[in-house]
Amino acid sequence: MNAIIIGCGYVGSAVAQHWRNLGHVITATTTTQDRIGELQKVANQAIVLKRCDEETLQTILQNQEVVFLSLAPTANHQVDSDMYEETYLHTANNLVLTLKHFPNIKQLI
């Protein structure tokens, strides 16, 4: 299985490690370049995804079979309602729009 995990904090990283140990090909995303090295230990590929816009999502969803959405607002910033709206609502809306172009992808949320 080719799977992408959008949001590899604690939960996403644990899922990535588990699935990789089962032999699946895992792409992990993070919002910071500093975490790439850490994620390369639990995933086959790690990429920085600053914003889940439709164009970027179309690029990273190529050849994926499963999407696992596991995200949260950035912990090292003061979290406010706008950050929650952008993190959850905007990401979910853009993902739904993008997934229409990939009918074979299974959605795990």
Number of C-alpha atoms within 10 A of each C-alpha: 14 18 25 27 26 23 21 27 20 10 12 23 21 13 20 26 18 14 18 20 12 10 11 16 17 24 25 27 28 22 17 12 13 10 16 18 10 11 23 15 14 23 27 15 15 23 18 16 18 12 15 20 16 16 10 14 19 16 9 14 21 12 14 18 16 18 20 19 19 19 19 13 17 14 8 6 8 8 11 9 8 10 15 14 13 15 17 15 13 15 20 16 14 17 20 13 15 19 18 10 11 15 9 12 18 14 14 11 9
